Amino acid sequence: MVVEPLIAVGLLVALFVGFNIGGSTTGPAFGPAVGAGAISKLLAGALMSVFFFGGAWTIGRRVVDTLGRELLFDAGVFTIETSIVVLFFIGGALFVGNYTGVPASTSMTAVGAIAGLGVATGELNWAVMGEIAVWWIVAPLVGFWVSVMIGRYVYPTINRWVAITTSDGALIVLDRSGTIPVPRPGPNTTRREFVGTIVLVSISCLMAFSSGTSNIANAIAPLYGAGVEMNLLILLGSGAVALGALTIARRTLDTLGNNLTDLPLTAAIVVAVVSSGIVIGLSAIGIPASFVIIATMSIVGLGWGRATRTTTLSEGIRGDEETTVSVGALAAEEPGEEAPTLGEESPADIPSAADLFDPATTGRVILMQNLVPVLSTGGAYLTFWLLFRYAW
């Protein structure tokens, strides 16, 4: 059949997209755990592969349906040919982000490419597009303000309860004294460190699951709209994501885990819980969430809230005190330190942002997170406008 070679090409392009999604989303999910020294990059990639597939196979079907059948009025616009072009722009744009070591928003990139097709053909469902766009604005704001409240009122107490410190040596060692090797805490690992790290890694796995619920659609929705069976696409797409997580993701893990910020474990846990909760909630209603941006805004909000603890509410309203807002505030207390009362801290106790954030890296991340979706959307629109006007 004539379509068989085209389907093969489409599947190859979808695998390329999945590969780049694995490289782009592993950093936000496991960057905090890797940066904190809890797990290695190899283990992060393996865990990402397993839990991404779990999310894709379950809740992810709803998002696939949104992008493949609902975002365009006529899903018939998704032919094998148009799907290949859409996937090409999704994968190409994500590859640019991964090559520079910046985890761009896969959801924005994918929706942008599909929207480019829809606008060029006049088939874009603006109501669905508007709903997605509204949630893209609201969700990061929700993540920011929830994190602000946690940073201002709860974070020091959580920090005292968790009391996680990173000890020298391996976190876990294998006890080979018996017939079956048994994992045990390392020689210098404290109980709190062990439990806290397990919690952090577990939440990172939850983030990987939530990434699967949202991001599998970005690799396979166009081909699903063209009539290819969903289960096969989920299996192939998840396999490609696994390959990307185990290879190219090392660059984005460096960016989010080491170069961009050196998050304390307590802060990493808070960011993971807030971000994954929002993403899973949006995926459940079929909205492809911008995981990267939600996590970034959560980090900033947490630091903002922590910094404003130097001023009481009444002082802030009267303007009596000048508050220095810094994400560096996340490291103001040592784990286990007694939480101070609001207004008792001095701004001098709050480290500067430069203690945690590299300005050059932060600027590059912001630039590429905006540039990658623009490349995908603009490239797809111009290509389809030319094709439908002069060729098809």
N, C-alpha and C positions, 0 to 999 in steps of 0.2 A: 504494500500500500504506500501511497505517496506520503501520507501523513506520518508514517512511522519514523523516518529520519528526522522530521521536524520535532516529533515528540522526544526523540533521543537528545536532540540539541537543546530543547527546552528543559529537560531533566538535568542536563549537564550545567546549564546556566543556573538552574535552581540550586544545584549542589554548590556551585561557586558562591551564590548568595549565602547559603547556609554556612559555608566555610567562613565567610567574613562575619556573619552574625556570631559565630562561636568566638571569633577573635575580638569582637566588639563588646559582647555582653559578659564575658567571663571576668573582665576587669571590675566592672561595678559590683558584681555579685561576690567575688572572692578577693578583690583588691584589699579591703580592710584586713581580712584574715591573713593574707600573705604579707602585707605590710607590717602587721603586728608580730610576724614570725610564728604564727600558729600552725600553718601548714606550708608545704612546698608548692611551687607552681605546677609540678606534675600531678600532685594529688588534687589540687584545685581544678585542673582540667578534667581529671577523671570524675570527680564529684559533679562538676558542671554537666558532663555528658549524661550521667544517669538521671539527675533530677530535672534537667531540661526536658528530656524525653517524657518523664512522668507528667510534667505540666502540659506539654504539647499534646499528649495522647488523651488527656482528660478535658480540662477547661479550654485548652487552646483551640478546640474545634469551633467554639463560638466566635472567636476573633477571625478565624479563617473564613467563616461564613460571611461575616461583616465585610471583609475586604474583597472576597471573591464573588459575592452575590448581591450585596446591598449597597456598596459605595457607588456603583454605576447603575443607572436606570435599566440599561439593557446589558445583562451579563454576557450576551452574545458578542459584545465588542471584544471580549477576551477570546481571541482565536489563539491558536498555537503561535502564530507569527507575532501578534501583538504582545503575547505573554513573554516571548523571548526578549523582545525589545525592552519591556518594562523591567524584567529581571536583570537585563544587562545594565540598565542604569542604576538599579538598586545595588547590585553587586559592585559595579564600578565605583560608585560614590562611596560605599562602605570600605572598599579597598583603599581608597585615598586616605580615609580616616585611620584605618589600621596601619597603613604604611608609615604614617606620621606618629603612630603610637597613641592616637586619641580615640577613645571609644565613643563614636558618634551615635546619635539616636537612630536606631534601626527602624523604629515605628514611624518617625517623621520622614525618614528617607523612603521607606516603602510606600506610605500613604501619599507622599509627594509625587512619586513616579506614577502611581495609579491615577491620582488626581490630574496629572499632566495629560494622561491618555483621555480621561473623562472630559476635561475642558476642550481639548483639541477636537473631540468627536461630538461635543454637546451632550454627552450622556452622564455627566457628573451629577450625582444626587447631592445637591447642596445642603439639604436638611441633615443628611447623615454626616457630610463633611463638616457642617457647622457644629454638630454635636461633638464630634471628635475634637475639633479645634477648641471648643469651649473647655472640654475636660483637660486638654493640653495646657491651658492657662490656669484652670482652677486647681488641678492636682499638684503642681509644684508649689503653689501658694499654700495649699493645705499642708503639704509636707513641711514647708518653711515655718508656718505658724505653730503647728504641732511641736516641731522641734524647738522653736523659740520658748514655748511654754515649758517644755521639758528642761531646756537649758537653764531657764531662770528659776524654776521652782522645784525641780525634781532631780536634775543631774547630779549635784553634789551628794545628795542622799544615796542615789544609785551608785555613785562612785565609791561611797563608804561601804555600802553593802557588798558590792562586787569585789572590791579590793584585789584586783588582778594585777600582779606584777610579772614581768618576764624574767625568768631565772636563766642562768647559764646552763648550757647543755640541752640534750634532747628532751622534748616535752613528754614523749611516750617511747618506751623501749619494749622490745619483745623478750619475754621471759621464756627461755628455751629449756628450762630445767625439766619440764614434763614432756609427754609425748607430743602434745599440740602446743605450739608457741602461743603465749597469752600476752596481750598488750597490757603494760602497766605504766604508771607514772614514772618519769625519769628520776634520776638520783637527787636532783635539786628542785624537782617540781613540787610546789605546794598544792594542798587540796583545793584552795580557792583558785589558783591558777589553772589547775586541771579542769575543774568544773566550769570556770568562766570561759576557757578556751573551747571546751566542748559545746557550750551554749553558743558561742560566736560562730563556730563552724556549722552548727545545726541551723542557725539563722541564715548563714550564707547559702546553705543547701535550700532553704525555703526561698531565698532570693532567686536561686537558679531555677527552682520550680516555677516561680512567678514569671521569670523570664521566658520559660517555655510556653506558658499560657498566652503570653502576648506576642512573642517574637517568631514563633513558628509560622504564623500567617505571612510574615514579611518575605519568607522564602518560597512559599508554595501557593499562596492565594491566587495569583494570576493563572497558574496551571489548573487549579481547582475550578476557577471560573470558566476555563476552557474545556472542562469536562473530564479531567484526569481524576481517578479515584483517590479519595482523601487519605485512607489508611496507608496506601503505598507512598503517597507524598510525605506523610508525617514520618514514616520510617526512614526514607531517604534523606529528608531534610534534617532530621535529628542526627543521623549518622554524619552528615557533613558538618553540622554544628560541633559534634564531638571532635572531629578532626581539627577544626579551627581552634577549639578550646585547648587542645593538646599541643598546638604548634604556634600559630601567629599570635595567640592571646598573651604570650609571654611579654610582648611589648606593652600592651595595655595594662597588664598586671603591674609592670614596672611603673607606668605613669600614675595609676590610681593607688598603688600600694606603697610606692617609695618616693617618686619624684614630686607628685602633686601635693601630697600631704602625708604626715606621719601620725595618723590618728591613734590616740590611746584606745585600748580595747573597749573601755566603757563607752566611748563615743561611737566606736564602730558598731557595737551592739545596738545602740539607740538608732543610728542611721539605718541599719539593716532592717530593724523591726518596722520603722515608720515607712520606709520605701517599699518593702515587700508587701505590707498590708495594703497600701494604696494601689499597687500594681495588680494584685490578685483581685481586689474589689472591682477595679475597672475591667479587668479581663472577664469577670463573671457576667458583666452586662454587655460584653462584646466590644469594648473600647480598647484599641491598641495603645498602650501607655508608653510614654517616654521615660523609660526606666532611668536612663543616665541623668536626665535633668532633674527628676524628682530626688534622686540620691544626692546630687550636687546641692540643690536647694536645702535639703535636710541638713547637710553638713554646715552650710552657711548659717541657717537658722539656729542650729544648736550652739554655735559659737556666739552668735548675736545675743541669744538669750542668756548665755553664761556671762557674757561681758556686762550686761545690764544689771547683774546682781550687785554691782558696786553702788547702785542708786536705789533708794526706796521709791515706791510709787508716788508718794506726795512730793518728794524732791524732784522727781522727773516732771511732774505736772507744773510745779512752780519754776522749773528751770534753774534750781539752785546749784545743781551739780552737773558738770560736764562729763558725760560717759564716753569712754574710749571703747568703741565696739571693735572686737577682733576675734577672728576664729581661733586665734592662739589661746583664747580663754579656755578652750577645752582641756588644756593641760595644767590649769591653775592649781588644782589639788592633786596631791599624790594619792594613789589608790589607798583607801582605808582611812584617809584623813577625815576628821570630824567636819561635817558640813557647817560652814559659817552662816550666820543670819543675814538676811537681805540687808544691804546697806552698810554692813560692818567691814566689808573688804575695801581696800584702797585700789584705785586704778593702777597703781604701781605693781600690785600683785598679779595683774593680768598680763601675760606675755604678749609681745607684739605678734602681728600676723606673720611676719617673716620667720618666726620660730617654727611655724608649721607649713606655710605655703611658699612655694617658689613662684614669684610674680611672673617670670618668663614662661614657666610651664603653664600656669593658670591662664595667662593670656592666649597661649597657643590652643589650649583646650576649648576656651570660649569661642575663638575664631573658627576652629574646625567643626565644632558642634553646630554652628550656624551655616557654615559653608557647605558641608556635605549634603544636607537636605535640599539646599538651593541648587546644587549641581544636579541632583536626581530629578527634582521637579522641573527645572528649566530645561534640562537636556531632553527629558521625555516629552514635554510639551512641544518644543521646537521640532523634534524628530517626527512626532505624529502629525503635527500641523502640516509639515512639508509632505509627508507620505500620503495623507488623506487628501491633500489639495492637488498634488501633482502625479501621484502614482496609483493610489487605491480609490 
